[in-house]
Amino acid sequence: MFKNLYKKIFRLSNTIKYSKKSYSYLTTAFNLERKVDNNVELNDEEYFELKNYLDEVPNEKKFYVDIGCGNGVNGSCTLRLAKDNGWKGLAIDRGSPIYISYIYRNLKNITISQNTVTPNNVENIFKSYSLDSNFGFLNLDIDSYDYEVMKAILSSGYRPLIISAEINEVIPPPIEFYVRYDKVNNSELMVDHFFGCSLTAINKLLNSHNYNLIRVYRNNAFFVLRTFLKIEKKDELEAYVEGYFNLENRDDIFPYNIALNHIFKKSSDDKLNFFKKRFQQKESDYFLKVSESNDNWYRNIEIWISIKHKNKFFNQKY
């Protein structure tokens, strides 16, 4: 009798758990579909910042790779490309593809891959999908060892025409910083602003592979292959100040960075020492130094910071 009762209770418990998970999934899926269908709450400003450059990609090169695609909706810079029949794409994420697979179910030109991209496997992943070496657009946003994944892509001979790379926006020029893949402790990522790479690091890497920095937008840096578009290279510091530091609503967009606003007043060496101290307890390996090509950045920032923001910021106490 008690044995049968226990089985019934067990089945009921599992049914309730399953029902809750199903309800949560359906609610999220329908909400994402609502956003896409009604073109609302997409937070896809990054796409529109890139649109003019993406429009220049020739038809035969209209293929994108989105590494760290998430659910394919919220904050996606490739959703509108996925919906454009002129584009094909590969969406990769380490997490479950359950939501993006539902939202993209009728998009025949898009391939979805659940994969943890690393510097060691990214070339094989690209080869497995027979990617053209000069495909149109690469978006890289994995909040970890982004720099070394980008380096592996470039070392494998791939040269996307346009690249959007997430940066660790709180680490300003001229600081070179990036998380190394070897010995990375995933639990340390995104703690104390320990993730990804600085603008200076990724710009130095891509500049050495024939790319020009053309814009910083919030926590993303845009690059174009020099042989694709003849666009003048943007000064690194100017791009950083215009695209991040001088954002009118910067503290609203990045409230978790407010506590580190004070580092902008520091010299390059003091900035370096600040992050050395901040990251010294990390078990993960990382690269951190002052870029030799930008050692006069603090003097230059006096030129680029607008008077409005200069007065607003430098008179604040933290």
DAZI-V5962 format. One record per residue. N is the residue number from 1. RES is the residue in one small letter. PHI is phi in whole degrees, -180 to 180 (NA if undefined). OMEGA is omega in radians with two decimals (NA if undefined). BURIAL is # if it has 9 or more other C-alpha atoms within 8 Angstrom, else .. Layout:
# DAZI-V5962
{{N;RES;PHI;OMEGA;BURIAL} {N;RES;PHI;OMEGA;BURIAL}}
This chain:
# DAZI-V5962
{{1;m;NA;-3.13;.} {2;f;-67;3.13;.} {3;k;-65;3.12;.} {4;n;-67;3.12;.} {5;l;-65;3.13;.} {6;y;-62;3.13;.} {7;k;-62;3.13;.} {8;k;-65;3.12;.} {9;i;-64;3.14;.} {10;f;-63;3.14;.} {11;r;-64;3.14;.} {12;l;-64;3.12;.} {13;s;-62;3.11;.} {14;n;-64;3.11;.} {15;t;-63;3.14;.} {16;i;-65;3.12;.} {17;k;-61;-3.14;.} {18;y;-64;-3.13;.} {19;s;-64;3.13;.} {20;k;-65;3.12;.} {21;k;-64;3.14;.} {22;s;-64;3.13;.} {23;y;-65;3.14;.} {24;s;-63;3.12;.} {25;y;-62;-3.10;.} {26;l;-63;3.14;.} {27;t;-62;3.14;.} {28;t;-66;-3.11;.} {29;a;-62;-3.14;#} {30;f;-67;3.11;.} {31;n;-67;3.08;.} {32;l;-64;3.13;#} {33;e;-66;3.09;#} {34;r;-60;3.14;#} {35;k;-61;-3.11;#} {36;v;-68;-3.10;#} {37;d;-64;-3.09;.} {38;n;-98;3.11;.} {39;n;55;-3.11;.} {40;v;-131;3.01;.} {41;e;55;-3.10;.} {42;l;-85;-3.11;#} {43;n;52;-3.08;.} {44;d;-108;3.13;#} {45;e;-58;-3.14;.} {46;e;-58;3.12;#} {47;y;-59;-3.09;#} {48;f;-70;3.04;.} {49;e;-70;-3.12;.} {50;l;-95;-2.93;#} {51;k;-53;-3.10;.} {52;n;-60;3.12;.} {53;y;-78;3.13;.} {54;l;-64;3.12;#} {55;d;-65;-3.13;.} {56;e;-86;-3.13;.} {57;v;-68;3.13;#} {58;p;-65;-3.04;.} {59;n;-54;-3.08;.} {60;e;-72;3.14;.} {61;k;-110;-3.06;#} {62;k;-78;3.07;#} {63;f;-138;3.13;#} {64;y;-118;3.00;#} {65;v;-125;-3.13;#} {66;d;-115;-3.13;#} {67;i;-96;-3.01;#} {68;g;95;-3.00;#} {69;c;-76;-3.12;#} {70;g;62;3.14;#} {71;n;-87;3.07;.} {72;g;79;-3.09;#} {73;v;-126;-3.04;#} {74;n;-63;3.11;#} {75;g;68;-3.08;#} {76;s;-81;3.05;#} {77;c;-95;-3.13;#} {78;t;-118;-3.13;#} {79;l;-56;-3.10;#} {80;r;-69;3.03;.} {81;l;-70;3.13;#} {82;a;-62;-3.13;#} {83;k;-82;-3.14;.} {84;d;-87;-3.09;.} {85;n;-63;3.13;.} {86;g;-78;-3.13;.} {87;w;-109;2.93;#} {88;k;-119;-3.09;#} {89;g;-161;3.07;#} {90;l;-126;-3.12;#} {91;a;-107;-3.05;#} {92;i;-122;3.04;#} {93;d;-154;-3.14;#} {94;r;-76;-3.10;#} {95;g;-81;-3.14;.} {96;s;-63;3.13;.} {97;p;-87;-2.99;#} {98;i;-59;-3.09;.} {99;y;-81;-3.13;#} {100;i;-65;3.11;#} {101;s;-65;3.11;#} {102;y;-72;-3.09;.} {103;i;-66;-3.07;#} {104;y;-96;-2.98;.} {105;r;-60;-3.12;.} {106;n;-103;3.14;.} {107;l;-95;-2.97;.} {108;k;-74;-3.07;.} {109;n;-92;-3.06;#} {110;i;-113;3.08;#} {111;t;-104;-3.13;.} {112;i;-112;-3.09;#} {113;s;-131;3.01;#} {114;q;-92;-3.04;#} {115;n;-158;3.02;.} {116;t;-91;-3.09;.} {117;v;-78;3.10;#} {118;t;-133;3.06;#} {119;p;-62;-3.08;#} {120;n;-84;-3.06;.} {121;n;-119;-3.01;.} {122;v;-64;3.12;#} {123;e;-64;-3.14;#} {124;n;-66;3.09;.} {125;i;-63;3.14;.} {126;f;-62;-3.13;#} {127;k;-66;-3.12;.} {128;s;-65;3.09;.} {129;y;-105;3.07;.} {130;s;52;-3.12;.} {131;l;-73;3.01;.} {132;d;-67;-3.09;.} {133;s;-65;3.13;.} {134;n;-116;3.10;#} {135;f;-64;-2.90;#} {136;g;-69;-2.98;#} {137;f;-149;3.05;#} {138;l;-120;2.99;#} {139;n;-116;-3.10;#} {140;l;-124;-3.08;#} {141;d;-154;-3.11;#} {142;i;-122;3.01;#} {143;d;55;-3.11;#} {144;s;-152;-3.10;.} {145;y;-98;-3.11;#} {146;d;-55;-3.08;#} {147;y;-58;-3.07;#} {148;e;-73;3.02;#} {149;v;-68;3.11;#} {150;m;-61;-3.14;#} {151;k;-61;3.13;#} {152;a;-66;3.11;#} {153;i;-62;-3.12;#} {154;l;-67;-3.14;#} {155;s;-66;3.12;.} {156;s;-84;3.07;.} {157;g;96;3.14;.} {158;y;-84;3.13;#} {159;r;-136;3.08;#} {160;p;-57;-3.10;#} {161;l;-68;-3.13;#} {162;i;-132;3.13;#} {163;i;-131;2.93;#} {164;s;-115;-3.10;#} {165;a;-119;3.06;#} {166;e;-67;3.09;#} {167;i;-119;2.98;#} {168;n;-84;-2.92;#} {169;e;-67;-3.08;#} {170;v;-81;3.14;.} {171;i;-102;-2.98;#} {172;p;-85;2.94;#} {173;p;-59;0.16;#} {174;p;-103;-3.09;#} {175;i;-84;3.00;#} {176;e;-92;3.12;#} {177;f;-145;2.94;#} {178;y;-160;3.08;#} {179;v;-81;3.09;#} {180;r;-87;-3.13;#} {181;y;-72;-3.13;#} {182;d;-62;3.09;.} {183;k;65;3.12;.} {184;v;-69;3.06;#} {185;n;-104;-3.03;.} {186;n;-59;-3.14;.} {187;s;-69;3.13;.} {188;e;-88;-3.10;#} {189;l;-66;3.13;#} {190;m;70;3.06;.} {191;v;-108;-3.10;.} {192;d;60;3.13;.} {193;h;61;3.13;.} {194;f;-98;3.12;#} {195;f;-171;2.94;#} {196;g;59;-3.08;#} {197;c;-151;3.12;#} {198;s;-82;3.10;#} {199;l;-59;-3.10;#} {200;t;-60;-3.12;#} {201;a;-66;-3.08;#} {202;i;-71;3.11;#} {203;n;-67;3.12;#} {204;k;-62;3.13;.} {205;l;-64;-3.06;#} {206;l;-72;3.08;#} {207;n;-60;3.14;#} {208;s;-74;3.12;.} {209;h;-116;2.98;.} {210;n;75;3.07;#} {211;y;-115;3.03;#} {212;n;-108;2.97;#} {213;l;-73;-3.11;#} {214;i;-116;-3.10;#} {215;r;-172;2.87;#} {216;v;-115;3.09;#} {217;y;-130;-3.09;#} {218;r;59;-3.13;.} {219;n;-113;3.08;#} {220;n;-133;3.09;#} {221;a;-116;-3.10;#} {222;f;-106;-3.14;#} {223;f;-134;3.02;#} {224;v;-127;3.06;#} {225;l;-68;-3.03;#} {226;r;-62;-3.14;#} {227;t;-79;-3.14;.} {228;f;-93;3.14;.} {229;l;-129;3.12;.} {230;k;-87;3.12;.} {231;i;-115;-3.10;.} {232;e;-61;3.14;.} {233;k;-66;3.14;.} {234;k;-81;3.02;#} {235;d;-60;-3.04;.} {236;e;-57;-3.11;#} {237;l;-68;3.10;#} {238;e;-60;-3.14;#} {239;a;-62;-3.13;#} {240;y;-66;-3.11;#} {241;v;-66;-3.12;#} {242;e;-69;-3.00;#} {243;g;-88;3.13;#} {244;y;-129;-3.00;#} {245;f;-60;-3.07;.} {246;n;-92;3.08;#} {247;l;-60;-3.12;#} {248;e;-57;-3.07;.} {249;n;-110;-3.07;.} {250;r;-56;-3.09;#} {251;d;-70;3.07;.} {252;d;-77;-3.13;.} {253;i;-75;-3.09;.} {254;f;-124;-3.12;.} {255;p;-63;-3.13;.} {256;y;-75;3.10;.} {257;n;-100;-3.04;#} {258;i;-58;-3.09;.} {259;a;-64;-3.14;.} {260;l;-106;3.14;.} {261;n;-58;-3.05;.} {262;h;-64;-3.08;.} {263;i;-69;3.14;.} {264;f;-65;-3.14;.} {265;k;-82;-3.02;.} {266;k;-83;3.04;#} {267;s;-72;-3.14;.} {268;s;-59;-3.13;#} {269;d;-65;3.12;.} {270;d;-68;3.06;.} {271;k;-62;3.13;#} {272;l;-59;-3.13;#} {273;n;-65;3.11;.} {274;f;-61;-3.10;#} {275;f;-75;3.03;.} {276;k;-60;-3.14;#} {277;k;-68;-3.09;.} {278;r;-66;-3.06;.} {279;f;-103;-2.98;#} {280;q;-64;-3.13;.} {281;q;-89;-3.11;.} {282;k;-70;3.05;.} {283;e;-80;-3.14;.} {284;s;-67;3.10;#} {285;d;-87;3.14;#} {286;y;-156;3.12;.} {287;f;-111;-3.10;#} {288;l;-153;3.10;#} {289;k;-162;3.01;.} {290;v;-91;3.13;#} {291;s;-67;-3.11;#} {292;e;-66;-3.09;.} {293;s;-82;-3.05;.} {294;n;-129;-3.01;#} {295;d;-72;3.10;#} {296;n;-103;-3.00;.} {297;w;-62;-3.05;#} {298;y;-65;3.09;#} {299;r;-66;-3.12;.} {300;n;-70;-3.10;.} {301;i;-64;3.07;#} {302;e;-62;-3.14;.} {303;i;-78;-2.95;.} {304;w;-88;-3.13;#} {305;i;-70;-3.14;#} {306;s;-65;-3.13;.} {307;i;-58;-3.12;.} {308;k;-59;-3.10;.} {309;h;-74;3.12;#} {310;k;-62;-3.14;#} {311;n;-66;-3.12;.} {312;k;-64;-3.02;.} {313;f;-84;-2.98;.} {314;f;-73;3.08;.} {315;n;-94;3.13;.} {316;q;-80;3.05;.} {317;k;-112;-3.13;.} {318;y;-125;NA;.}}
